[in-house]
Amino acid sequence: MTLEIPFHEWGSASSAAPGILLLQEIFGVSDYIKERAADLHALGYYVIAPEIYWRLDDTELDESAPDLMPRAMGIVQRLDWDQALADSVAALEYLQARGRRTAVVGFCFGGGLGYNVAAVASPDVLVSYYGSALPRLLELRTEAASLHHFGNADAFLDVDAIVPALTSTNTVEVYRYDGAGHAFDNPLPMFHNADASALAWRRTEDFLARHLPTTQG
């Protein structure tokens, strides 16, 4: 199976490794997202990160620019959600066609998009970091083993309202981090909370090891 969407990959599609679909923040497939992809590949996974903005023009972002946030918000507001969902589902199907188990891992914009993907396309595992679109997606359900991370100081999401709604018959783990705001895993100084980031990543590694092992046992 071929994939029309431009994507970055870590590892070989022909390998026996489980596949992970990594979904970007509003800043695109940034250096940070590429670093997380490399981290996941180091754990033994085949990882792809599609360019969700590929249908749009003028999407280049300078993370050091003072207008980073308004520029990024302007780009994501031009994005067709249904088309982004269809592209992401196609990327997951590309992974599923390999005959290996799969996970969706998403951050912020990608965390919400990943939740939507998991509800319609059945990956084995979902890891969502502070999914920004979750408030309007909570009527959806997924059978994927699911892990959610939220900062208790998130000024963008009403975490108290979201967490009780994240219930279903599948395996769901939710962690909240005191003092951490939205996008706390992103290394940019305006977002980063080092303690929350490190703890959340350890929990992500543990969750993936339990629910998407890289070796046959």
N, C-alpha and C positions, 0 to 999 in steps of 0.2 A: 504494500500500500504506500502511495506517495502522499505528501502533505503539501497543499498549495500555499499555505501560510508561511512566510519567512520565519525561521526559528533558529535558535542557538541550541547546540547539543553538547553534552558532556558524556563521553563514553560512546559505545558502539550499539547501534540498533540491533545488530545481530548477536549481541551478547545474551547470556542467560539471566542478566540482572533484571529485577523488577523495574518498572518504569515510573518515573515521577514527572507529572506535568506541573511546572512551576509558573505561577501567574503573577505578573508584575504589579507594583504600585502604580499610582498615577504618573510617576516619573519615568515610566517605560522600563525597558530591560536595561537598567542602570548598572554601574559597576557594583553596587551593593547587591542587586539581584544576581548578578553573575557570580559574586563571591558566595552567596548562599547556594547557588547551583553547584559550585565547586565543592562546597561543604557536603552537600547531599551526595554528590558523586563519590567523594572520599569515603562515604559510608557503604558504598557498594551498589549504588543505583545508577541506572541510565536516566539522564535528566534532559528534558527539553523545556525551553522557555520561548514561547511564540511571541512575535512582535504584534501585540494586540492593536497597536495604532497603525498597522501597515496600510490600511485603506485611506488614511488621512494624510494631508500635506502639512508642512510647517510644524513638525513635532519634535524638533531638536530642542533639548533642554540643557542649560548650563546650571549645574547644581550649586555653583558659587555665585550665581547672579542674584541680586536682591529681589528680582521679580519672579523667582522660581515658583512660588506657590500660585500666584495668579496666572502665570503662564500654563502651569500644569492643570489647574482647574479649568482654564479655557479650553485646553485640548480635550479633557475628558468630557466636557459638556458637549463637544461636537461628536462624540462617539455614539454610535447606534448600539445600545445595549444588546438588543436581540442579535445583531450581527456579530458582536463580540462574543456572545454566548455561543452562537453557531460555530464560530471559528475555534473557540476553546473546546467545544465538544468534538469537532473534527480532529483537533490535536490529541485529545484523549483517545479517540477511536484509533488513531494512528498507533498509539502506544498499546492499546488493547489488541490490535491486530497482530502484535508480536507474539501473542499467546502467553504473556507473562502477567502477573498481578500488577495492579497500578495504584498510584496515589495522586491526589491533587493537593498541592501546597500553594497557598496564596497569602499575600500580604496586603492589607488595607483594601484598595480597590480589588486586587486579586483575591483577597480573602472572601469578599462578598461574591465575586464572580465564581470563585471556586465552589462556594456553597451551592450556587445555582447549577453549576455543571454537575456536581455530585447528586443533585436532586433529579436530574433528567438523564444522566448517562452512566450511572452505576460504577464508579471506581470502587476499589476495595477499601480505600482509606482517604480521609480528608483531614488536612491540617490547615486551619484558618487563623490567621493573626488579625485581630480587630477588624473584621470584615465590614467595610464602610457601607455596603448596601444591605446589610443584614436586616435593618428595621423593616424594609419593604419585602423581604423574602421569607419571613418566618412562618408563613403558612405552608411553605414547601417542606418536604421531609426527605431525608436520604437514609438509605440502609447502610451506608459506609460507616465503618468505625471512625469516629470523629473526635478531633481535638481542637479546642478553641482557646485562644489567649486574649486577655483584655487587660488594659491598665485601669486601675481604679480612679486615676486622675484624668481619664479621657474626656476632653472637653467637646469632642465631636460626636461621640456616641453615648446614648443613655444605656449604659451597661446594666444598670439595675433592671431595666425593662427587657433587655435582650436575653439575659441569662436564663430567666425562668421559662422562656419560650423555646429554648434549645433542648427540647425533650422529644424523644421518640423511642421506638423499641430497639434501636441499635445502640451500640456502645458509644457513649458520649462522655468526654472529659472536658471540663471547663476550669481554667485557672485564671485568677485575677491577681494583679500585682500592685501593691501599695506604692504610691508615689510615681507611678509610671503613667505617662500620657499616651495619646494616640501616636501610633507609629514608633513605639519605643524601641523596636529592634533596629530601626534605620540608624546608621552611624552618624548622620548629620547632627551637629550639636544642638540644633533647635528641637530635635526629636529624642535623641538617644538617652536611654536609661541603662547604664552598663549592667547593673545587678539584675534587673528584670530581663534584659536581653539574654544574659548568660544562663539564667535559670530556665527561661522559656525554651532556649535552644536545647538544653540538657533534657528537658521533658519531651521535646519534639523528637530527639534522637531515641529516647527510650520508647516512646509511643510507636515510632516506625519500626524499631527492632522487635517489638511485641506483635504488631499487627501486619507488618510487611517485611518479614525477615529476608535477608539477602542470600541465605543459604538454606538448602533443604535439610530439615531436621527429622 
